[in-house]
């Protein structure tokens, strides 16, 4: 998205959203306050910030796992009142069912939607092929590497053909070489499938490599401190001076958010 390009139509809109939680000792704490964010159709947005800044709370509100205490969240123009097939979610810890093989893990959400066995199988095999995992369809999670498990998790999230893919630090527990490979695969899927992606990370380099916009959040209470445009063409090269300049802008905003946290 270049500087002169029109903003894409919002597929997710968060308006004045705040979330209040009660701690185990009964204290009330705001996980996030007055958050306003639009995610456009086909847009890739990353969120970054120190622990406790509300990133995951924001993602969970968009996913429909929690509702905002005040404010609103809409997806596709409709109020978010719970999880939906239009929003796929990928977690850091894979969240695969260990008693199901890769294909059946991908099929699981489709079964919950009531699709027949033949259609479930065909769609799962199509997605596993898209992820380069056709050979692993009958393997169980314990037989897969970390990178392969996360590819299965992505395939499962895409099985319902969502318009929005929500990813909560999905590559944080994976080694650097595999993470770089998965980042490239994710960008390929984003473009091929026309997805909107909201991706949480603690890694500034990852955010610059992936995102068109980076949402920098600060804690106590969690809120958006700054939104940084990353106006770089794809594919991006980490050695490019422009990449370094974008990194520096986000790092400066991130440092300020950490100062707030300390």
C-alpha positions as CSV (number, residue, x, y, z in Angstrom):
1,X,0.0,0.0,0.0
2,X,1.8,3.1,-1.2
3,X,1.5,6.6,0.2
4,X,-0.9,7.7,-2.5
5,X,-2.9,4.5,-2.7
6,X,-6.5,4.7,-1.3
7,X,-7.1,3.0,2.0
8,X,-8.7,-0.4,1.6
9,X,-12.3,-0.8,2.8
10,X,-12.2,-1.9,6.4
11,X,-13.1,-5.5,7.0
12,X,-12.5,-5.2,10.8
13,X,-13.3,-2.0,12.8
14,X,-12.5,-1.5,16.5
15,X,-14.1,1.5,18.0
16,X,-13.3,3.0,21.4
17,X,-12.8,-0.5,22.7
18,X,-11.8,-1.1,26.3
19,X,-11.6,-4.3,28.3
20,X,-11.7,-4.6,32.1
21,X,-10.6,-7.8,33.9
22,X,-10.9,-8.8,37.5
23,X,-7.6,-10.3,38.9
24,X,-7.5,-13.4,41.2
25,X,-7.4,-11.1,44.2
26,X,-10.4,-9.2,43.1
27,X,-8.7,-6.1,41.7
28,X,-10.0,-4.6,38.5
29,X,-7.5,-3.8,35.7
30,X,-7.9,-2.4,32.3
31,X,-6.3,-4.7,29.7
32,X,-6.8,-2.1,27.0
33,X,-8.5,1.3,26.8
34,X,-10.0,3.4,24.0
35,X,-8.6,1.3,21.1
36,X,-9.5,2.4,17.6
37,X,-8.3,0.4,14.7
38,X,-9.4,-0.5,11.1
39,X,-8.0,-3.5,9.2
40,X,-8.6,-3.2,5.5
41,X,-9.6,-5.8,3.0
42,X,-6.4,-7.6,2.0
43,X,-4.3,-5.7,4.4
44,X,-1.5,-7.1,6.6
45,X,-1.2,-5.4,10.0
46,X,1.2,-6.3,12.8
47,X,0.8,-5.4,16.5
48,X,3.9,-5.0,18.6
49,X,4.5,-3.9,22.2
50,X,5.7,-5.0,25.6
51,X,4.0,-7.7,27.6
52,X,0.7,-6.5,29.2
53,X,0.0,-3.9,26.5
54,X,-3.3,-5.5,25.4
55,X,-2.2,-7.1,22.1
56,X,-3.7,-10.5,22.8
57,X,-6.8,-8.9,24.3
58,X,-7.3,-7.0,21.1
59,X,-6.9,-10.1,19.0
60,X,-9.2,-12.0,21.2
61,X,-11.8,-9.3,20.9
62,X,-11.6,-9.4,17.1
63,X,-11.8,-13.2,17.2
64,X,-14.8,-13.1,19.4
65,X,-13.3,-14.9,22.3
66,X,-14.0,-12.0,24.6
67,X,-16.2,-9.0,24.3
68,X,-15.1,-5.4,25.0
69,X,-16.3,-3.9,28.3
70,X,-17.0,-0.7,26.4
71,X,-16.8,0.1,22.7
72,X,-17.5,-2.1,19.8
73,X,-15.8,-4.6,17.3
74,X,-17.3,-5.3,13.9
75,X,-16.2,-7.8,11.2
76,X,-17.6,-7.6,7.7
77,X,-19.8,-4.8,8.9
78,X,-21.5,-7.0,11.5
79,X,-21.0,-6.8,15.3
80,X,-18.6,-9.5,16.7
81,X,-20.5,-11.5,19.3
82,X,-18.5,-14.6,19.2
83,X,-16.1,-16.7,17.1
84,X,-17.0,-17.1,13.5
85,X,-15.9,-19.0,10.4
86,X,-15.0,-15.6,8.8
87,X,-12.1,-15.2,11.2
88,X,-9.4,-17.9,11.4
89,X,-7.1,-18.0,14.4
90,X,-3.5,-19.4,14.8
91,X,-1.9,-19.5,18.2
92,X,1.7,-19.7,19.3
93,X,1.4,-23.2,20.8
94,X,-0.1,-24.8,17.7
95,X,-3.2,-26.0,19.6
96,X,-3.4,-29.2,17.5
97,X,-5.3,-32.2,18.8
98,X,-2.6,-34.9,19.5
99,X,-5.0,-37.8,18.9
100,X,-5.8,-36.6,15.4
101,X,-3.5,-36.8,12.4
102,X,-2.7,-33.7,10.3
103,X,-5.6,-34.2,7.9
104,X,-8.1,-34.7,10.6
105,X,-6.8,-31.7,12.5
106,X,-7.5,-29.6,9.4
107,X,-10.9,-31.2,9.0
108,X,-12.0,-30.5,12.6
109,X,-13.6,-27.1,12.1
110,X,-15.3,-28.3,9.0
111,X,-16.8,-31.1,10.8
112,X,-18.2,-28.7,13.4
113,X,-19.7,-26.7,10.5
114,X,-21.5,-29.9,9.4
115,X,-19.7,-30.5,6.1
116,X,-19.8,-34.0,4.7
117,X,-16.8,-36.4,5.0
118,X,-15.9,-36.2,1.3
119,X,-15.9,-32.4,1.2
120,X,-13.9,-32.2,4.5
121,X,-11.3,-34.5,3.1
122,X,-11.0,-32.7,-0.2
123,X,-10.6,-29.3,1.4
124,X,-8.1,-30.6,4.0
125,X,-6.0,-32.3,1.3
126,X,-6.1,-29.1,-0.8
127,X,-4.8,-27.0,2.1
128,X,-2.2,-29.5,3.1
129,X,-0.9,-29.4,-0.5
130,X,-0.9,-25.6,-0.4
131,X,1.2,-25.8,2.7
132,X,3.6,-28.4,1.2
133,X,2.4,-31.1,3.6
134,X,0.6,-33.6,1.4
135,X,3.2,-36.2,2.5
136,X,2.4,-35.6,6.1
137,X,-1.4,-35.9,6.0
138,X,-1.5,-39.1,8.1
139,X,1.2,-38.1,10.6
140,X,0.3,-37.2,14.1
141,X,1.5,-33.9,15.8
142,X,4.2,-35.7,17.7
143,X,5.7,-36.9,14.4
144,X,6.0,-33.4,13.0
145,X,8.6,-30.7,13.5
146,X,7.6,-27.4,15.1
147,X,7.5,-25.7,11.7
148,X,5.3,-28.5,10.2
149,X,2.9,-28.4,13.2
150,X,2.5,-24.6,12.7
151,X,1.8,-25.2,9.0
152,X,-0.9,-27.6,9.9
153,X,-2.3,-25.0,12.4
154,X,-2.4,-22.4,9.6
155,X,-4.1,-24.9,7.2
156,X,-6.7,-25.6,9.9
157,X,-7.3,-21.9,10.4
158,X,-7.8,-21.5,6.6
159,X,-10.1,-24.5,6.2
160,X,-13.3,-22.5,6.8
161,X,-12.1,-20.0,4.1
162,X,-12.0,-17.0,6.4
163,X,-11.6,-13.4,5.2
164,X,-9.4,-12.5,8.2
165,X,-6.5,-14.5,9.7
166,X,-5.6,-13.7,13.3
167,X,-2.2,-14.8,14.4
168,X,-0.9,-14.6,18.0
169,X,2.9,-14.8,17.9
170,X,2.7,-17.9,15.7
171,X,6.4,-18.2,15.0
172,X,7.8,-17.2,18.4
173,X,8.7,-20.8,19.5
174,X,10.3,-21.8,16.1
175,X,14.0,-21.6,15.2
176,X,15.2,-18.7,13.2
177,X,15.7,-20.5,9.9
178,X,12.3,-22.1,10.0
179,X,10.7,-18.9,11.1
180,X,12.1,-17.1,8.1
181,X,10.7,-19.8,5.8
182,X,7.3,-19.6,7.5
183,X,7.3,-15.8,7.1
184,X,7.8,-16.1,3.3
185,X,5.1,-18.8,3.2
186,X,2.7,-16.6,5.1
187,X,3.2,-13.7,2.7
188,X,2.6,-16.1,-0.3
189,X,-0.7,-17.3,1.2
190,X,-1.7,-13.7,2.1
191,X,-1.3,-12.7,-1.5
192,X,-2.7,-15.8,-3.2
193,X,-5.8,-16.0,-1.0
194,X,-6.5,-12.3,-0.6
195,X,-6.5,-12.5,3.2
196,X,-6.6,-9.7,5.7
197,X,-4.0,-10.6,8.4
198,X,-3.7,-9.3,12.0
199,X,-0.4,-10.6,13.4
200,X,1.0,-10.2,16.9
201,X,4.8,-10.3,17.4
202,X,7.5,-9.1,19.8
203,X,10.0,-9.1,16.9
204,X,10.4,-5.7,15.2
205,X,12.3,-7.3,12.3
206,X,9.4,-9.7,11.7
207,X,6.9,-6.8,11.8
208,X,8.9,-4.9,9.2
209,X,9.3,-7.9,7.0
210,X,5.6,-8.8,7.0
211,X,3.4,-5.8,7.6
212,X,2.0,-2.8,5.7
213,X,1.2,-1.1,9.0
214,X,2.6,-1.8,12.5
215,X,0.5,-1.0,15.5
216,X,2.8,-0.1,18.4
217,X,1.0,-0.5,21.8
218,X,1.9,0.6,25.3
219,X,0.7,-0.8,28.7
220,X,-0.8,0.4,31.9
221,X,-3.5,0.4,30.5
222,X,-3.0,-1.1,27.1
223,X,-3.5,1.4,24.2
224,X,-2.3,2.2,20.8
225,X,0.7,4.5,21.0
226,X,1.4,4.9,17.3
227,X,0.7,3.3,13.9
228,X,3.7,3.1,11.6
229,X,3.3,2.8,7.8
230,X,5.8,0.4,6.2
231,X,5.8,1.6,2.7
232,X,8.2,-0.9,1.2
233,X,7.7,-3.2,-1.8
234,X,7.5,-7.0,-1.5
235,X,9.6,-9.1,-1.3
236,X,11.5,-7.2,1.3
237,X,15.3,-7.5,1.9
238,X,16.6,-7.1,5.4
239,X,19.8,-5.7,4.1
240,X,18.0,-2.8,2.3
241,X,18.7,0.6,4.0
242,X,15.0,1.4,3.7
243,X,14.2,-1.8,5.7
244,X,16.7,-0.5,8.4
245,X,15.0,2.9,8.4
246,X,11.6,1.4,9.0
247,X,13.0,-0.8,11.7
248,X,14.5,2.3,13.4
249,X,11.1,4.1,13.3
250,X,9.3,1.2,14.9
251,X,12.1,0.6,17.4
252,X,11.9,4.2,18.6
253,X,8.1,3.9,19.1
254,X,8.6,0.6,20.8
255,X,11.3,2.0,23.2
256,X,8.9,4.8,24.2
257,X,6.2,2.2,24.9
258,X,8.6,0.2,27.1
259,X,9.5,3.4,29.0
260,X,5.8,3.7,29.8
261,X,5.9,0.1,31.0
262,X,8.9,0.6,33.4
